Amino acid sequence: MISAQTFVVPLFFILLFCGVNAEAATGPKSDVDIDTLSMWLTGSFSSQKHSEVDSAYHNVVLNMQPIWKQRTDGVWIIVEQAMASTPDTPYRQRVYRVLRVEENMIEIEIFTWKDPKRVVGAWRDVAKLDDMSPSDLVRRRGCEVYLQRDEVKFLGSTHGTACSSDIRGASYATSEVQISANVISSWDRGFTSAGEQVWGAVKGPYYFLRQKP
């Protein structure tokens, strides 16, 4: 669930990229942007094509599905990320909570599971999570991603150095994302307190293409 650096985006991927909540007497009205973002986030994605274009990137699978649809406190989405060679051994498990925070701003709160082994593969059958709730999660405060929408995509990032990380000697992490109907780009990086990058892609974001059902 994402310090600026110049990078070259393959033409292949450039071509691919090419309302406020209100409460009424009958209940909350639909938020078109959140509905669209949730739809674009839902599904299975792969960075295989990107890894074929540039060997510096791994072949990664990304799976996301809405959960707890009866809840009214945001849209909740389970997230699993794994190497394509070991799809049933995810190296990242998250839950996103998608919220409207301002007229032109959407926030994605980031959560981890207290017992991640229990929910491996649950994106395939989200009914397995019906007996669970946000009380089974731990919020990663400071790691929220803030998004705005233009004509073709949602664009956003974390803010500053608030997202703590201790991976490979890092002090904080950043995340930059772009989300369109069929492509998600994600650039997650870890930095020391001195601003030296110690993990994550160096050249630019990963590009994940939506997979056909």
PyMOL commands that set and color helices and strands:
alter all, ss='L'
color gray80, all
select helices_A, chain A and resi 11-17+32-41+48-53+116-119+122-124+126-129+134-136+167-169
alter helices_A, ss='H'
color red, helices_A
select strands_A, chain A and resi 23-24+27-28+43-46+60-67+75-83+92-102+105-113+137-139+145-149+154-157+172-179+183-191+197-200+206-210
alter strands_A, ss='S'
color yellow, strands_A
deselect
rebuild
show_as cartoon
